[in-house]
Amino acid sequence: MIEIIQLILESPFLQRAIIAAVLVAIVAAASGTFLVFRGLSFMASGVAHAALGGTALGIFLQDSGLVPWFDPILGALLFSILVAIFTGYAGESGIAQKMEVAVGVSFALSMSLAVFLMYYIPPYRVPQIWGYLIGDILLLSNLDVIMLAGTTVLLGFITLMFNKEFVYVSVDMEGSVAHGMNARAYHYLMLIVSALAIALATKAVGAILVYAIMVAPAAASNELVRSVRGVIFSVFIIALVAELVGIATSFIVYVSPSAIAGILAALSYLIALQLKRVRERVSAEMSEKKSQPEELPRIFKESLSVSQDSEHNHY
């Protein structure tokens, strides 16, 4: 244990990775939970891949000299916000299927734009684009961690302030409007803040891990936990454990920590499904056992009355 603590203290890159793991777990708990409630699990993937198109556009504007000051991260954030606005506009009626279609169209457009711009970008900068897809939590810079921390604090603050409104909008959009709530504003606020957090988390750990961490723990918790607070807390724990185990495994086996974390996050959902089935089976058996003592006296009385009637008829 002492050796592990000493290794962490002597390795700045490991410190940044652990801090980023905690921050990404917070993003998953604060954002992924409501996206799953809203039926928008695909949005995490759409926003994460939209960041690739934004990054490609930023690099192209830099190298071409059109907008030399335009940083690729700005392009990633811009595309993420556009995806959130487009998705929110399609889902103003409260129909989740329309939002899923909007996310799919945005996903295809962003990836197509990224591939198109790669032909006009210097080859040595192309890996920077694909870095958003794969990512590596062990290669983060101080600026990456600071930006992720700032967005996580903003997301956490807004989620705590409008937690009840986000729950209402995620579960019943039409009912929220009927009760006089400004559901449209909360709808866009939730999507835009979530998109910003997902984009910066993608910069940190990659699109693949972001999608796994944002969706799988939330889906697993939603199967087992009934309260909203319980779901948020369990999502944080599952996401954090998966990421920390992934980081620890990468020091033992030559493997990507993001890959291990993604596999563990996906397994958590499969385990949750099995636990739910076992719990439902046990509950059904318990209810059946409870109903049997109540039915036995009734059956006994009915059989006794039938017996008495038959004896009376006999006499």
FENVEN-V389338 format. One record per backbone hydrogen bond with DSSP energy under -0.5 kcal/mol. CO is the residue of the C=O (numbers start at 0). NH is the residue of the N-H. E is the energy in kcal/mol with one decimal. If there is no record, write none. Layout:
BEGIN
co=[CO CO]
nh=[NH NH]
e=[E E]
END
This chain:
BEGIN
co=[0 1 2 3 4 5 6 7 9 10 11 12 13 14 15 16 17 18 19 20 21 22 23 24 25 26 26 27 27 30 31 32 33 34 35 39 39 40 40 41 42 43 44 45 46 48 48 49 50 51 52 53 54 55 56 57 58 59 60 60 61 66 68 70 70 71 72 73 74 75 76 77 78 79 80 81 82 83 84 85 86 88 90 93 94 94 95 96 97 98 99 100 101 102 103 104 105 106 107 108 109 110 111 112 113 114 115 116 117 121 121 122 122 124 124 125 125 126 128 129 129 130 131 132 135 136 140 141 142 143 144 145 146 147 148 149 150 151 152 153 154 155 156 157 159 161 162 163 164 165 166 167 171 172 173 174 175 176 180 181 182 183 184 185 186 187 188 189 190 191 192 193 194 195 196 197 198 199 200 201 203 205 206 207 208 209 210 211 211 214 215 216 217 218 219 219 220 226 227 228 229 230 231 232 233 234 235 236 237 238 239 240 241 242 243 244 245 246 247 247 248 248 252 255 256 257 258 259 260 261 262 263 264 265 265 266 267 268 269 270 271 272 273 274 275 276 277 278 279 280 281 282 283 284 285 286 287 288 289 290 291 292 293 294 295 296 297 298 299 300 301 302 303 304 305 306 307 308 309 310]
nh=[4 5 6 7 8 9 10 10 11 14 15 16 17 18 19 20 21 22 23 24 25 26 27 28 29 30 31 31 32 34 35 36 37 39 38 42 43 43 44 45 46 47 48 49 50 51 52 53 54 55 56 57 58 59 60 61 62 63 64 66 64 69 70 73 74 75 76 77 78 79 80 81 82 83 84 85 86 87 88 89 90 91 93 95 97 98 99 100 101 102 103 104 105 106 107 108 109 110 111 112 113 114 115 116 117 118 118 119 120 124 125 125 126 127 128 128 129 130 131 132 133 134 206 207 138 139 144 145 146 147 148 149 150 151 152 153 154 155 156 157 158 159 160 161 162 165 166 167 168 169 170 171 175 176 177 178 180 179 182 185 186 187 188 189 190 191 192 193 194 195 196 197 198 199 200 201 202 203 204 205 135 209 210 211 212 213 214 215 216 218 219 220 221 222 222 223 224 230 231 232 233 234 235 236 237 238 239 240 241 242 243 244 245 246 247 248 249 250 250 251 251 252 254 259 260 261 262 263 264 265 266 267 268 268 269 270 271 272 273 274 275 276 277 278 279 280 281 282 283 284 285 286 287 288 289 290 291 292 293 294 295 296 297 298 299 300 301 302 303 304 305 306 307 308 309 310 311 312 313 314]
e=[-2.2 -2.4 -2.3 -2.2 -2.3 -1.7 -0.6 -0.8 -0.6 -1.9 -2.4 -1.8 -2.3 -2.3 -2.5 -2.2 -2.1 -2.3 -2.9 -2.0 -1.9 -2.3 -2.5 -2.2 -2.8 -2.7 -0.9 -0.5 -0.9 -2.0 -2.1 -2.1 -2.3 -3.7 -0.9 -1.4 -0.5 -0.7 -0.6 -2.3 -3.0 -1.9 -2.4 -1.7 -1.4 -0.7 -1.1 -2.2 -2.4 -2.4 -2.1 -2.3 -2.5 -2.2 -2.5 -1.9 -2.7 -2.2 -0.6 -1.8 -0.8 -1.7 -0.7 -1.1 -1.2 -2.1 -2.2 -2.6 -2.5 -1.9 -2.2 -2.2 -2.2 -2.1 -2.7 -2.7 -2.6 -2.7 -2.6 -1.9 -1.4 -1.0 -1.7 -0.7 -0.5 -1.0 -2.1 -1.9 -2.1 -2.5 -2.2 -2.3 -2.3 -2.7 -2.3 -2.4 -2.6 -2.3 -2.2 -2.3 -2.2 -2.3 -2.3 -2.5 -1.2 -0.6 -1.0 -1.5 -0.9 -2.1 -0.6 -1.0 -0.6 -0.7 -0.7 -1.4 -1.7 -1.5 -1.5 -1.0 -1.9 -0.9 -2.2 -1.9 -1.8 -0.6 -1.9 -2.3 -2.6 -2.3 -2.6 -2.5 -2.1 -2.2 -2.5 -2.0 -2.8 -2.9 -2.5 -2.4 -2.4 -2.3 -2.1 -2.5 -0.6 -2.6 -1.9 -2.2 -2.6 -2.3 -2.4 -2.7 -1.7 -1.8 -2.2 -1.5 -2.1 -1.6 -2.5 -1.7 -2.5 -2.1 -2.5 -2.5 -1.7 -2.8 -2.2 -1.8 -2.3 -2.2 -2.1 -2.6 -2.5 -2.0 -2.2 -2.2 -1.7 -1.2 -2.9 -2.0 -0.6 -2.0 -2.2 -1.9 -3.2 -2.7 -1.7 -1.5 -0.6 -2.8 -2.7 -2.6 -2.1 -0.9 -0.6 -1.0 -3.2 -2.0 -2.5 -2.4 -2.4 -2.4 -1.9 -2.1 -2.6 -2.6 -2.4 -2.6 -2.3 -2.1 -2.6 -2.6 -1.9 -2.3 -2.6 -2.6 -1.6 -0.6 -1.0 -0.6 -1.1 -3.2 -1.8 -1.7 -2.3 -2.4 -2.2 -2.5 -2.3 -2.2 -2.4 -1.7 -0.9 -0.5 -1.4 -2.8 -2.1 -2.1 -1.8 -2.6 -2.3 -2.0 -2.3 -2.6 -2.5 -2.3 -2.6 -2.5 -2.2 -2.1 -2.5 -2.4 -1.8 -2.1 -2.1 -1.6 -1.1 -0.9 -0.6 -1.4 -1.9 -0.9 -0.7 -2.6 -2.7 -2.7 -2.4 -2.4 -2.4 -2.7 -2.1 -2.0 -2.5 -2.3 -2.0 -2.1 -2.5 -2.3 -1.6 -2.3]
END
